[in-house]
């Protein structure tokens, strides 16, 4: 923890960005319990819940080719102001949804809102390697992943309480107010970086990026390794478990909130313990640990209290896996391509997350047990450990720092 505090003290821009990220991510997740609770109240089926979960990821997939070029051409502050304004408008609009016939509008709002949120995240993550490098960059990524986790914890847990006590619409209204604060913080932000003067056509810049990735295979292998973390897109699984297993002992909104909060508690604690330990040689073992923790969750998924404990174990490993693979990618990418490579990386990651969400809904609707679905997700990380071993034997991975 001391190294994070030292870095934040020495980097005022990182400190302000971290505060903005904390509030923006909190806002992004705060409405989620309300959205899933609203769907269940309206009688939505498993496939509908899974589709809404997928819509949290799909915008980043479709916008990545465009956003990657914009990141390398437009100042990040201008982008962040515009994206936050979109989040305010979409969050306020959620208040108008009150029946199953308005599902199409819910789909649209979730798609646009999460598109802005994921783009906002990509803006910040492409900015970090422009102001930091080496171990400082790794620590900054860990800070941001912990912020994401803390926001996820507080957002889900507090939203569950707000929805339970005063209703879904109140959660949406409070969330919109939070984004207003984010917009004001961004407006006062000073980001002094030199943007590329490249005024090449959008299509040419996209082709250049794809050519760069193709000519540097270590880059796309690292993108695939990071994308595997998309198999931890458990939102649909958690909502379905709360609906089918836990509703007899706890309100659905509280069940969703507490289970996600338990996982996020592990997400916050994990990098504090593993941040100093992780390196290239040990990364494969971390994939194995993730597989085992998800298998543990599969064994107790029908038990609310067992799931709480297993969720902490799953989260404990996930954050360090996410931040270290992200840092490896940044470390092996040329600075001229930061924006585009990070955007395309997020495109693949979010695409995997969307696929997993839809897969969970499809398998659940077809009659497969949630325990078996969870077990399949865990098996993916066992395969990922073998894949990373092959990458490390085949290519020369530079150590960070």
One Martini backbone bead per residue (centre of mass of N, CA, C, O) as a GRO file, in nm:
protein
  401
    1UNK     BB    1   0.055   0.064  -0.017
    2UNK     BB    2   0.292   0.267  -0.003
    3UNK     BB    3   0.353   0.287  -0.313
    4UNK     BB    4   0.082   0.421  -0.386
    5UNK     BB    5   0.104   0.673  -0.212
    6UNK     BB    6   0.370   0.777  -0.331
    7UNK     BB    7   0.272   0.807  -0.623
    8UNK     BB    8   0.034   1.003  -0.570
    9UNK     BB    9   0.210   1.229  -0.447
   10UNK     BB   10   0.402   1.257  -0.714
   11UNK     BB   11   0.112   1.246  -0.893
   12UNK     BB   12  -0.133   1.469  -0.948
   13UNK     BB   13  -0.272   1.361  -1.203
   14UNK     BB   14  -0.324   1.074  -1.099
   15UNK     BB   15  -0.490   1.163  -0.856
   16UNK     BB   16  -0.723   1.292  -1.017
   17UNK     BB   17  -0.789   1.050  -1.201
   18UNK     BB   18  -0.863   0.861  -0.966
   19UNK     BB   19  -1.107   1.020  -0.867
   20UNK     BB   20  -1.265   1.013  -1.129
   21UNK     BB   21  -1.273   0.706  -1.153
   22UNK     BB   22  -1.419   0.642  -0.892
   23UNK     BB   23  -1.685   0.797  -0.965
   24UNK     BB   24  -1.741   0.679  -1.250
   25UNK     BB   25  -1.755   0.378  -1.166
   26UNK     BB   26  -1.965   0.404  -0.953
   27UNK     BB   27  -2.182   0.507  -1.149
   28UNK     BB   28  -2.183   0.263  -1.346
   29UNK     BB   29  -2.269   0.047  -1.107
   30UNK     BB   30  -2.508   0.167  -0.943
   31UNK     BB   31  -2.740   0.099  -1.165
   32UNK     BB   32  -2.735  -0.214  -1.202
   33UNK     BB   33  -2.922  -0.318  -0.982
   34UNK     BB   34  -3.165  -0.161  -1.089
   35UNK     BB   35  -3.180  -0.298  -1.364
   36UNK     BB   36  -3.208  -0.597  -1.269
   37UNK     BB   37  -3.451  -0.549  -1.084
   38UNK     BB   38  -3.640  -0.441  -1.301
   39UNK     BB   39  -3.642  -0.695  -1.476
   40UNK     BB   40  -3.758  -0.885  -1.259
   41UNK     BB   41  -4.018  -0.717  -1.203
   42UNK     BB   42  -4.103  -0.751  -1.525
   43UNK     BB   43  -4.034  -1.064  -1.605
   44UNK     BB   44  -3.766  -1.142  -1.707
   45UNK     BB   45  -3.565  -1.340  -1.875
   46UNK     BB   46  -3.262  -1.485  -1.902
   47UNK     BB   47  -3.196  -1.372  -2.188
   48UNK     BB   48  -3.247  -1.076  -2.117
   49UNK     BB   49  -3.039  -1.046  -1.893
   50UNK     BB   50  -2.798  -1.131  -2.072
   51UNK     BB   51  -2.826  -0.904  -2.282
   52UNK     BB   52  -2.778  -0.669  -2.088
   53UNK     BB   53  -2.499  -0.763  -2.004
   54UNK     BB   54  -2.381  -0.750  -2.295
   55UNK     BB   55  -2.439  -0.435  -2.335
   56UNK     BB   56  -2.188  -0.358  -2.152
   57UNK     BB   57  -1.975  -0.454  -2.395
   58UNK     BB   58  -2.042  -0.397  -2.703
   59UNK     BB   59  -1.966  -0.096  -2.755
   60UNK     BB   60  -1.652  -0.142  -2.743
   61UNK     BB   61  -1.643  -0.309  -3.003
   62UNK     BB   62  -1.766  -0.101  -3.218
   63UNK     BB   63  -1.583   0.167  -3.134
   64UNK     BB   64  -1.273   0.105  -3.149
   65UNK     BB   65  -1.177   0.197  -3.435
   66UNK     BB   66  -1.252   0.496  -3.371
   67UNK     BB   67  -1.135   0.548  -3.081
   68UNK     BB   68  -0.837   0.493  -3.144
   69UNK     BB   69  -0.799   0.744  -3.325
   70UNK     BB   70  -0.904   0.962  -3.129
   71UNK     BB   71  -0.683   0.915  -2.909
   72UNK     BB   72  -0.447   1.010  -3.128
   73UNK     BB   73  -0.601   1.321  -3.180
   74UNK     BB   74  -0.758   1.382  -2.910
   75UNK     BB   75  -0.803   1.530  -2.631
   76UNK     BB   76  -0.891   1.382  -2.335
   77UNK     BB   77  -1.067   1.603  -2.205
   78UNK     BB   78  -1.280   1.633  -2.429
   79UNK     BB   79  -1.377   1.341  -2.417
   80UNK     BB   80  -1.461   1.328  -2.113
   81UNK     BB   81  -1.681   1.544  -2.123
   82UNK     BB   82  -1.865   1.412  -2.335
   83UNK     BB   83  -1.905   1.131  -2.197
   84UNK     BB   84  -2.031   1.235  -1.931
   85UNK     BB   85  -2.280   1.367  -2.058
   86UNK     BB   86  -2.399   1.104  -2.169
   87UNK     BB   87  -2.433   0.965  -1.892
   88UNK     BB   88  -2.636   1.164  -1.775
   89UNK     BB   89  -2.865   1.133  -1.984
   90UNK     BB   90  -2.905   0.821  -1.965
   91UNK     BB   91  -2.961   0.797  -1.660
   92UNK     BB   92  -3.215   0.977  -1.655
   93UNK     BB   93  -3.377   0.801  -1.871
   94UNK     BB   94  -3.427   0.542  -1.691
   95UNK     BB   95  -3.679   0.653  -1.529
   96UNK     BB   96  -3.899   0.594  -1.772
   97UNK     BB   97  -3.889   0.293  -1.702
   98UNK     BB   98  -4.202   0.063  -1.640
   99UNK     BB   99  -4.202  -0.161  -1.883
  100UNK     BB  100  -4.164  -0.424  -2.109
  101UNK     BB  101  -4.221  -0.235  -2.367
  102UNK     BB  102  -3.927  -0.070  -2.295
  103UNK     BB  103  -3.678  -0.245  -2.367
  104UNK     BB  104  -3.558  -0.098  -2.614
  105UNK     BB  105  -3.473   0.153  -2.444
  106UNK     BB  106  -3.291   0.010  -2.248
  107UNK     BB  107  -3.092  -0.099  -2.452
  108UNK     BB  108  -3.003   0.178  -2.560
  109UNK     BB  109  -2.903   0.306  -2.295
  110UNK     BB  110  -2.695   0.093  -2.218
  111UNK     BB  111  -2.527   0.110  -2.474
  112UNK     BB  112  -2.450   0.413  -2.462
  113UNK     BB  113  -2.352   0.437  -2.170
  114UNK     BB  114  -2.130   0.207  -2.187
  115UNK     BB  115  -1.978   0.333  -2.419
  116UNK     BB  116  -1.886   0.583  -2.261
  117UNK     BB  117  -1.750   0.431  -2.027
  118UNK     BB  118  -1.540   0.265  -2.192
  119UNK     BB  119  -1.410   0.511  -2.327
  120UNK     BB  120  -1.320   0.650  -2.070
  121UNK     BB  121  -1.130   0.425  -1.985
  122UNK     BB  122  -0.948   0.429  -2.241
  123UNK     BB  123  -0.844   0.712  -2.206
  124UNK     BB  124  -0.691   0.661  -1.939
  125UNK     BB  125  -0.517   0.407  -2.032
  126UNK     BB  126  -0.373   0.579  -2.268
  127UNK     BB  127  -0.248   0.799  -2.070
  128UNK     BB  128  -0.053   0.659  -1.872
  129UNK     BB  129   0.196   0.591  -2.078
  130UNK     BB  130   0.246   0.914  -2.114
  131UNK     BB  131   0.331   0.957  -1.780
  132UNK     BB  132   0.436   0.654  -1.752
  133UNK     BB  133   0.665   0.387  -1.628
  134UNK     BB  134   0.702   0.079  -1.551
  135UNK     BB  135   0.639   0.040  -1.221
  136UNK     BB  136   0.455   0.288  -1.219
  137UNK     BB  137   0.255   0.174  -1.425
  138UNK     BB  138   0.178  -0.079  -1.271
  139UNK     BB  139   0.074   0.070  -1.018
  140UNK     BB  140  -0.143   0.236  -1.169
  141UNK     BB  141  -0.304  -0.010  -1.268
  142UNK     BB  142  -0.362  -0.116  -0.982
  143UNK     BB  143  -0.513   0.129  -0.883
  144UNK     BB  144  -0.735   0.120  -1.104
  145UNK     BB  145  -0.833  -0.166  -1.034
  146UNK     BB  146  -0.910  -0.098  -0.741
  147UNK     BB  147  -1.108   0.123  -0.807
  148UNK     BB  148  -1.297  -0.052  -0.965
  149UNK     BB  149  -1.353  -0.244  -0.726
  150UNK     BB  150  -1.454  -0.035  -0.523
  151UNK     BB  151  -1.682   0.070  -0.700
  152UNK     BB  152  -1.819  -0.202  -0.727
  153UNK     BB  153  -1.872  -0.248  -0.432
  154UNK     BB  154  -2.024   0.017  -0.358
  155UNK     BB  155  -2.223   0.025  -0.591
  156UNK     BB  156  -2.366  -0.247  -0.542
  157UNK     BB  157  -2.426  -0.229  -0.237
  158UNK     BB  158  -2.569   0.053  -0.223
  159UNK     BB  159  -2.776  -0.003  -0.443
  160UNK     BB  160  -2.917  -0.232  -0.300
  161UNK     BB  161  -3.017  -0.052  -0.066
  162UNK     BB  162  -3.162   0.169  -0.225
  163UNK     BB  163  -3.361  -0.014  -0.375
  164UNK     BB  164  -3.485  -0.142  -0.118
  165UNK     BB  165  -3.576   0.133   0.022
  166UNK     BB  166  -3.644   0.362  -0.248
  167UNK     BB  167  -3.570   0.252  -0.528
  168UNK     BB  168  -3.485   0.267  -0.859
  169UNK     BB  169  -3.513   0.572  -0.936
  170UNK     BB  170  -3.330   0.682  -0.712
  171UNK     BB  171  -3.070   0.555  -0.821
  172UNK     BB  172  -3.065   0.709  -1.091
  173UNK     BB  173  -3.063   0.998  -0.975
  174UNK     BB  174  -2.802   0.978  -0.806
  175UNK     BB  175  -2.617   0.898  -1.041
  176UNK     BB  176  -2.642   1.156  -1.209
  177UNK     BB  177  -2.518   1.342  -0.990
  178UNK     BB  178  -2.237   1.210  -0.999
  179UNK     BB  179  -2.170   1.287  -1.299
  180UNK     BB  180  -2.164   1.588  -1.248
  181UNK     BB  181  -1.911   1.584  -1.072
  182UNK     BB  182  -1.724   1.463  -1.283
  183UNK     BB  183  -1.745   1.692  -1.489
  184UNK     BB  184  -1.620   1.912  -1.302
  185UNK     BB  185  -1.345   1.773  -1.262
  186UNK     BB  186  -1.264   1.765  -1.560
  187UNK     BB  187  -1.282   2.072  -1.620
  188UNK     BB  188  -1.032   2.126  -1.399
  189UNK     BB  189  -0.834   1.974  -1.568
  190UNK     BB  190  -0.472   1.918  -1.620
  191UNK     BB  191  -0.335   1.826  -1.947
  192UNK     BB  192   0.017   1.793  -2.028
  193UNK     BB  193   0.026   1.696  -2.357
  194UNK     BB  194   0.140   1.553  -2.656
  195UNK     BB  195  -0.004   1.540  -2.954
  196UNK     BB  196  -0.051   1.409  -3.237
  197UNK     BB  197  -0.002   1.537  -3.584
  198UNK     BB  198  -0.167   1.324  -3.711
  199UNK     BB  199  -0.369   1.357  -4.034
  200UNK     BB  200  -0.459   1.100  -4.110
  201UNK     BB  201  -0.667   0.895  -4.210
  202UNK     BB  202  -0.862   0.684  -4.048
  203UNK     BB  203  -0.818   0.431  -4.225
  204UNK     BB  204  -0.509   0.446  -4.221
  205UNK     BB  205  -0.469   0.426  -3.912
  206UNK     BB  206  -0.600   0.150  -3.885
  207UNK     BB  207  -0.408  -0.002  -4.074
  208UNK     BB  208  -0.150   0.061  -3.918
  209UNK     BB  209  -0.232  -0.089  -3.659
  210UNK     BB  210  -0.279  -0.371  -3.782
  211UNK     BB  211   0.008  -0.392  -3.894
  212UNK     BB  212   0.157  -0.370  -3.625
  213UNK     BB  213   0.028  -0.618  -3.489
  214UNK     BB  214   0.109  -0.827  -3.708
  215UNK     BB  215   0.431  -0.758  -3.674
  216UNK     BB  216   0.357  -0.805  -3.345
  217UNK     BB  217   0.274  -1.090  -3.192
  218UNK     BB  218   0.301  -1.020  -2.888
  219UNK     BB  219   0.062  -0.827  -2.884
  220UNK     BB  220  -0.176  -1.028  -2.958
  221UNK     BB  221  -0.119  -1.226  -2.729
  222UNK     BB  222  -0.169  -1.021  -2.498
  223UNK     BB  223  -0.460  -0.957  -2.581
  224UNK     BB  224  -0.569  -1.243  -2.534
  225UNK     BB  225  -0.489  -1.275  -2.237
  226UNK     BB  226  -0.662  -1.037  -2.141
  227UNK     BB  227  -0.941  -1.133  -2.263
  228UNK     BB  228  -0.985  -1.376  -2.069
  229UNK     BB  229  -1.106  -1.189  -1.841
  230UNK     BB  230  -1.398  -1.194  -1.971
  231UNK     BB  231  -1.475  -1.467  -1.804
  232UNK     BB  232  -1.562  -1.260  -1.549
  233UNK     BB  233  -1.859  -1.211  -1.662
  234UNK     BB  234  -2.101  -1.246  -1.393
  235UNK     BB  235  -2.373  -1.089  -1.392
  236UNK     BB  236  -2.577  -1.300  -1.496
  237UNK     BB  237  -2.509  -1.519  -1.288
  238UNK     BB  238  -2.585  -1.358  -1.035
  239UNK     BB  239  -2.878  -1.291  -1.107
  240UNK     BB  240  -2.970  -1.590  -1.137
  241UNK     BB  241  -2.891  -1.685  -0.855
  242UNK     BB  242  -3.073  -1.485  -0.701
  243UNK     BB  243  -3.339  -1.585  -0.830
  244UNK     BB  244  -3.312  -1.915  -0.775
  245UNK     BB  245  -3.151  -1.937  -0.474
  246UNK     BB  246  -3.180  -1.651  -0.279
  247UNK     BB  247  -3.487  -1.540  -0.260
  248UNK     BB  248  -3.565  -1.701   0.014
  249UNK     BB  249  -3.339  -1.520   0.204
  250UNK     BB  250  -3.324  -1.270  -0.009
  251UNK     BB  251  -3.325  -1.003  -0.172
  252UNK     BB  252  -3.235  -0.960  -0.487
  253UNK     BB  253  -3.081  -0.689  -0.466
  254UNK     BB  254  -2.905  -0.782  -0.223
  255UNK     BB  255  -2.780  -1.031  -0.350
  256UNK     BB  256  -2.634  -0.891  -0.581
  257UNK     BB  257  -2.476  -0.685  -0.413
  258UNK     BB  258  -2.323  -0.881  -0.215
  259UNK     BB  259  -2.182  -1.065  -0.421
  260UNK     BB  260  -2.027  -0.839  -0.566
  261UNK     BB  261  -1.890  -0.728  -0.311
  262UNK     BB  262  -1.726  -0.981  -0.242
  263UNK     BB  263  -1.560  -0.990  -0.501
  264UNK     BB  264  -1.449  -0.693  -0.474
  265UNK     BB  265  -1.290  -0.738  -0.217
  266UNK     BB  266  -1.083  -0.919  -0.357
  267UNK     BB  267  -0.998  -0.709  -0.574
  268UNK     BB  268  -0.866  -0.513  -0.364
  269UNK     BB  269  -0.668  -0.706  -0.203
  270UNK     BB  270  -0.492  -0.861  -0.407
  271UNK     BB  271  -0.268  -0.641  -0.502
  272UNK     BB  272  -0.151  -0.596  -0.215
  273UNK     BB  273  -0.029  -0.894  -0.214
  274UNK     BB  274   0.062  -0.951  -0.538
  275UNK     BB  275   0.224  -0.706  -0.660
  276UNK     BB  276   0.521  -0.800  -0.566
  277UNK     BB  277   0.510  -1.106  -0.675
  278UNK     BB  278   0.461  -1.047  -0.960
  279UNK     BB  279   0.559  -1.209  -1.271
  280UNK     BB  280   0.632  -1.375  -1.550
  281UNK     BB  281   0.680  -1.657  -1.407
  282UNK     BB  282   0.394  -1.635  -1.224
  283UNK     BB  283   0.142  -1.593  -1.409
  284UNK     BB  284   0.049  -1.886  -1.463
  285UNK     BB  285  -0.035  -1.945  -1.163
  286UNK     BB  286  -0.267  -1.737  -1.163
  287UNK     BB  287  -0.447  -1.885  -1.364
  288UNK     BB  288  -0.479  -2.135  -1.187
  289UNK     BB  289  -0.607  -1.992  -0.943
  290UNK     BB  290  -0.857  -1.897  -1.094
  291UNK     BB  291  -0.967  -2.172  -1.168
  292UNK     BB  292  -0.999  -2.282  -0.874
  293UNK     BB  293  -1.192  -2.057  -0.766
  294UNK     BB  294  -1.424  -2.114  -0.969
  295UNK     BB  295  -1.466  -2.408  -0.890
  296UNK     BB  296  -1.551  -2.345  -0.603
  297UNK     BB  297  -1.803  -2.185  -0.682
  298UNK     BB  298  -1.947  -2.416  -0.831
  299UNK     BB  299  -1.983  -2.593  -0.565
  300UNK     BB  300  -2.156  -2.321  -0.414
  301UNK     BB  301  -2.375  -2.156  -0.589
  302UNK     BB  302  -2.647  -2.256  -0.416
  303UNK     BB  303  -2.492  -2.098  -0.181
  304UNK     BB  304  -2.480  -1.797  -0.048
  305UNK     BB  305  -2.241  -1.813   0.163
  306UNK     BB  306  -2.045  -1.970  -0.018
  307UNK     BB  307  -2.041  -1.755  -0.246
  308UNK     BB  308  -1.913  -1.528  -0.089
  309UNK     BB  309  -1.641  -1.669  -0.039
  310UNK     BB  310  -1.573  -1.745  -0.336
  311UNK     BB  311  -1.578  -1.451  -0.449
  312UNK     BB  312  -1.328  -1.354  -0.303
  313UNK     BB  313  -1.132  -1.555  -0.438
  314UNK     BB  314  -1.176  -1.464  -0.727
  315UNK     BB  315  -1.100  -1.159  -0.687
  316UNK     BB  316  -0.807  -1.187  -0.573
  317UNK     BB  317  -0.689  -1.260  -0.869
  318UNK     BB  318  -0.805  -1.078  -1.100
  319UNK     BB  319  -0.664  -0.798  -1.074
  320UNK     BB  320  -0.371  -0.890  -1.128
  321UNK     BB  321  -0.421  -1.011  -1.401
  322UNK     BB  322  -0.527  -0.757  -1.536
  323UNK     BB  323  -0.290  -0.551  -1.475
  324UNK     BB  324  -0.048  -0.719  -1.585
  325UNK     BB  325  -0.144  -0.767  -1.878
  326UNK     BB  326  -0.175  -0.467  -1.940
  327UNK     BB  327   0.118  -0.381  -1.887
  328UNK     BB  328   0.252  -0.563  -2.094
  329UNK     BB  329   0.120  -0.429  -2.336
  330UNK     BB  330   0.222  -0.142  -2.293
  331UNK     BB  331   0.531  -0.224  -2.283
  332UNK     BB  332   0.502  -0.358  -2.600
  333UNK     BB  333   0.418  -0.066  -2.699
  334UNK     BB  334   0.420   0.181  -2.907
  335UNK     BB  335   0.350   0.515  -2.861
  336UNK     BB  336   0.204   0.563  -3.146
  337UNK     BB  337  -0.020   0.310  -3.049
  338UNK     BB  338  -0.175   0.331  -2.785
  339UNK     BB  339  -0.470   0.401  -2.854
  340UNK     BB  340  -0.528   0.170  -3.059
  341UNK     BB  341  -0.438  -0.079  -2.897
  342UNK     BB  342  -0.617  -0.031  -2.648
  343UNK     BB  343  -0.886  -0.031  -2.803
  344UNK     BB  344  -0.856  -0.318  -2.928
  345UNK     BB  345  -0.825  -0.463  -2.664
  346UNK     BB  346  -1.104  -0.379  -2.551
  347UNK     BB  347  -1.266  -0.506  -2.776
  348UNK     BB  348  -1.194  -0.798  -2.710
  349UNK     BB  349  -1.268  -0.803  -2.413
  350UNK     BB  350  -1.569  -0.714  -2.453
  351UNK     BB  351  -1.645  -0.939  -2.647
  352UNK     BB  352  -1.606  -1.165  -2.442
  353UNK     BB  353  -1.806  -1.059  -2.231
  354UNK     BB  354  -2.054  -1.074  -2.416
  355UNK     BB  355  -2.037  -1.373  -2.484
  356UNK     BB  356  -2.058  -1.478  -2.193
  357UNK     BB  357  -2.333  -1.358  -2.124
  358UNK     BB  358  -2.488  -1.507  -2.350
  359UNK     BB  359  -2.401  -1.793  -2.272
  360UNK     BB  360  -2.531  -1.804  -1.996
  361UNK     BB  361  -2.822  -1.762  -2.096
  362UNK     BB  362  -2.835  -2.003  -2.293
  363UNK     BB  363  -2.759  -2.234  -2.095
  364UNK     BB  364  -2.985  -2.176  -1.890
  365UNK     BB  365  -3.227  -2.203  -2.095
  366UNK     BB  366  -3.134  -2.513  -2.169
  367UNK     BB  367  -3.073  -2.637  -1.850
  368UNK     BB  368  -2.819  -2.561  -1.733
  369UNK     BB  369  -2.637  -2.540  -1.472
  370UNK     BB  370  -2.468  -2.306  -1.289
  371UNK     BB  371  -2.235  -2.491  -1.206
  372UNK     BB  372  -2.147  -2.575  -1.494
  373UNK     BB  373  -2.098  -2.295  -1.605
  374UNK     BB  374  -1.876  -2.220  -1.399
  375UNK     BB  375  -1.684  -2.453  -1.472
  376UNK     BB  376  -1.625  -2.363  -1.761
  377UNK     BB  377  -1.494  -2.093  -1.686
  378UNK     BB  378  -1.259  -2.219  -1.525
  379UNK     BB  379  -1.130  -2.390  -1.758
  380UNK     BB  380  -1.020  -2.151  -1.926
  381UNK     BB  381  -0.780  -2.085  -1.722
  382UNK     BB  382  -0.626  -2.347  -1.766
  383UNK     BB  383  -0.570  -2.293  -2.066
  384UNK     BB  384  -0.427  -2.018  -2.025
  385UNK     BB  385  -0.177  -2.129  -1.882
  386UNK     BB  386  -0.076  -2.288  -2.129
  387UNK     BB  387  -0.062  -2.049  -2.325
  388UNK     BB  388   0.142  -1.878  -2.169
  389UNK     BB  389   0.369  -2.084  -2.176
  390UNK     BB  390   0.401  -2.071  -2.485
  391UNK     BB  391   0.462  -1.770  -2.514
  392UNK     BB  392   0.720  -1.770  -2.331
  393UNK     BB  393   0.877  -1.977  -2.514
  394UNK     BB  394   0.847  -1.815  -2.798
  395UNK     BB  395   0.884  -1.538  -2.648
  396UNK     BB  396   1.025  -1.224  -2.549
  397UNK     BB  397   0.970  -1.117  -2.231
  398UNK     BB  398   0.958  -0.830  -2.069
  399UNK     BB  399   1.028  -0.688  -1.794
  400UNK     BB  400   0.902  -0.491  -1.547
  401UNK     BB  401   1.143  -0.237  -1.481
   0.00000   0.00000   0.00000
